Amino acid sequence: MRGLTAINTGTRLCAIIGNPVSHSLSPAIHNAAFEAKGLNFIYVAFRVEDVKNALAGMRALENFRGMSVTIPHKIEIMKYMDEISDLDRHIGSINTVINEKGRLMGLGTDGHGALKAIRDAGVELDGKTVLMLGAGGASRAIAFTLAQNANLREISLLDIDNTMIKQLAKDLETGTETAIRSDMMSDSSIASNMRRADLIINCTPVGMHPNEDASLVPIESFRPGQVVFDVVYTPLKTRLLKDASASGLKIISGVDMFINQAILQFECFTGGSAPEDVMRRVVMEHLQS
């Protein structure tokens, strides 16, 4: 890693904001990538509650180049952007902010990172039913991306926030051709939706460190042929994925989505190609240590 003496007035700053954020591997992955490419960038993590003022600071700091955004700020942060693409505005959440001389541009990389992880796992999406657990920012990005890039039979949405889930269902019905079902999350709604689901995607923080023993899906709910994808990547194999694997199902770790979306972010921050092999190696070293 580059020594502190190499940080100077020309160093570009990137950061991740969220709450919590101490678990994030983004600083490790991006700093290793910057070093591998010989770039005068540094990446840090900030626990942030006040998004508005955090962005005011970013706007005011000339060297503050880019920001990654994680739970729970992916939706709120859109209010403070100067520019967002029509697609990302339709999705209704972003996870990346680029500072262009005080003008903040927001975009999302979660959806395409998830889609690549699913396709790399050899999962066929056409004609399938997808069960989304959670209706927050990551869920919005993934649901829209899947609906727009595959001929799904149906997307089923479950969440404990009735207002949030109704809004996501309405937006998907308006913006895509995919059939949408939604319901409040409960033991009974999870069980009934599991009977129809081909691909289950957990977009909630349930199972994240330090609550590794938690899972929303009882192991008896799994049926043969299902695929289970957990966007949580710390730990590398969540309780949900362990139970699915023990049931003989194909699983997709959140680490694949994380690496894919980080590669896209790196390219937005720097304007150059990302050292994918370095980024993957660093992530796996940290998760397996």
N, C-alpha and C positions, 0 to 999 in steps of 0.2 A: 504494500500500500504506500502511496505517495506520502512523504514526510510533510510535517506542518510547514517547514521552511519553503516548500514549493507552492504554498497557497499565497496568492498575491492579489493586487488590486484588479488583475484581469481575470481572476477565477470566477467562473459562472456557478451560481448556486441553484441546486434543485432540491426538492424536499417532498416528503409525504406528510399529509395532515390527516388526522383521524382521532377517534377517541373510543376505544383504546388504540394505541399505536406501538406499544413497546414490543409486541410480538413480530412486527414487520421485518421481513428480510429485504425489503426494497433498498435500504442503504447499502447492504453488503453486495447485492447483485449489481446495482448501478455503479457503485464506486469501483468494483472490479472491472466492469466494462469500460468505464472512463479511462482507467489505468491501462487496460489492454490496448486501447486505441490511442493512447498518448494525448488525451484531451485535458485541458485545464478546467475541469468541472469537479464539483464536490456535491454529495447528496447526503442530506440529514433527515431526521424524523422529528416532527413536532406534534405533541398532543394538543389539539385545538378544540375549544368549545365555541369561541366567537369567530365564526367563519367570515363575517363581513369585515371585521377589523384585520383578520389575518390576510385577507386579499388586498385590503388597503395598503398594508405593509409591503406585500409583494409588488404592487403597482408602483410604490414609491422607491423601491430599491432597484437601481439600474441593472445590477448583476444577477438579480433573481430571475432565472430563465424559465424554470419549469416546476410544476407541482403535480404530484400524484395525490389522488383523493380516495379515501377509504371510508368505511362505516364510521359515523352515520351521516356523512355530509354530501353524498353524491347527488342528491336531489336539490337540497337547499342552495348549494353553491352556484347553481345555474342562474339564480337571481342576480348575481353580481358580475356576470360575464358581459363583455362588450360585443362578442361575436360567438355564435354557435351555429353549426351547420343545421340545415333543415331536418336532416335525418336524426341528429342527436337531440334536437329540440323536440321532435316527435316522440323519440324514445323517452325523454323526460328525465334523464340522468346522465352525468358525465363523470369521468374519473381522471381527467388530465386537464391541466391548465398551462397554457404557453403565454409567456409575457413578451409581447412584441413592442418594446419601447413604451411601456406603460399601458398598452392596450391588451386586455386579457381575452384570450381565445380558448374556449372550452370544447373538448371532444371526448369521445368514449372509445376505449380499446377492449373493454371487458367482453362485449358480445362476440367480436371476431376472435378474441383469444379463446373463448369457450367453444365456439364453432370449430376452430382448428383442432382443439383437443379431442372433441367428439369424433371428427372425421379421421384424425390420426389413429384413433382407437378402432377404426374399422366399423363404426356404428352406422347403420342405414337408417335415415330419418324419415324418408318418404312413407306416408301412410301410417305413421306411428303416433301414439298418444304420449304426450310429455306432461309429467306432473312436476310443477314448480312449487317448492316449499319456500315461502317468503315472497313478498311483493315489493321489496325495496329497490335500491338503485341497480344492484347487480342483476336481480331478477328481471327488471325492466329491460336492461340491455340485452340479456341473453334471450328473453322471450321474443323481443322484436327481431333480433338477428336470426333466430331459428325460423320464425314465421315467414320472414322475407327470403330465406335461402333454402327452404325445404318445403315439400308438399306434405305437411303434417296433417294427420287426421284431426287432432285436437290438442289444445293446451289447457290443462287444469291448474288453477291457481288457488293456493291455500295460504292464509295469513291470519294473524291474531288482530290485525288492524283493519276493521271493516271499511273505513273510508279509503285507505290506501289500496286495498284489493279491488274495490269497486272502480276506482279511478283507473287502475292498470287494466282491468277487464274492458272498460269502456274504450280506453285508448287503443288497445289491441283490436277490438272489434271495428273501430273506426279506421285504423291505419293498416290493417292486414286482412287477408282473405281467410285466415285460419279460424276454425270454430273454437270458441272460448267458453270454458266453464269456470266458475269461481265459487268459493264457499269459505266460511270462517274455519280456521284450523282447530280441530279437536281430534280426540282419539277416534271417534266414529267417522269423521270426514276423511281422515288419513287412511283408515282401513278400507273404506268404500272406494276411494280413488286409487289406492294401491292395486285393487283388483283389475282395474282397466289400464294402468300405466305400463308403458313399454320402457320409457326412460324417466328416471326419477332424478331431479336436480335439487340439491339442498342449497338454497341461497340465503340461509339464515346463519348467524354466528354460532348456532348450537353445535357443539363438538369441538369448538375452538379452544386452544390452550387458554386458561388452565382447567377447563371443564371437559376433558377428553372422554370421560365416561358417559357423556350425554348423547342421546340420539332421539330424533322425533319419530323414527319408524321402528316399531317392534319387529324383532327378527322373524316372527311368525307371519308377518304380512308379505314377505317376499314370495314370489312365484318364479318358476323356471323361465329363463329367456329374458328376464329384465336386465337393464343396464342401470347402474347407479353412479351418479356423478356428484361429488361434493366439492363446492367451490372453496371450502375451508382447506388450507394447506399446512397449517400448524396445529396439530401434528400431521405428518405426512400421510398417515392412514388413520382417519377418524373412526370413532365407534361405528358410525353408519357404514363406512366402507369395510370395516372388519366384519360386521355382521353380514353384509352383502356377499363378501368373499367367502365367508364360512358357509353361505347358502348356495355356493356354486355360481354366483352371478359375475358378469363382467363389471369391473369397476374402473372409474376414471378419477384420478386424484386432482384436487384443485391446484397442485403444483404445476401441472401442464398448462392450465389456463393462465396461471400467474406468470409463468415464463413467457408464454406467447404475448400476453398483453404488455409485459415489461419490455419486450423487444420492440413493440410498436411505439411505446412511450419513449424509449431511448432514441429511436429514429426521429421522433417529433422534437425532442429536446436538442439534439445535436445536428440534425440534417444529414447524418451519415448512417451507414449500415451498422447493425449491432453485431457484436461478437457472440453469437448464439451459444457456441460451445462453452465459452467462459462463463456466461450467465447461468447456464444449466449446471455446470460443475459446481459453482459457488453455492447455488441453492441446495443441491443435493448434499454437499459437504455439511452445510449447516443443519439440515433436517435429519441427517443420519448420525450426527455427532452425539 
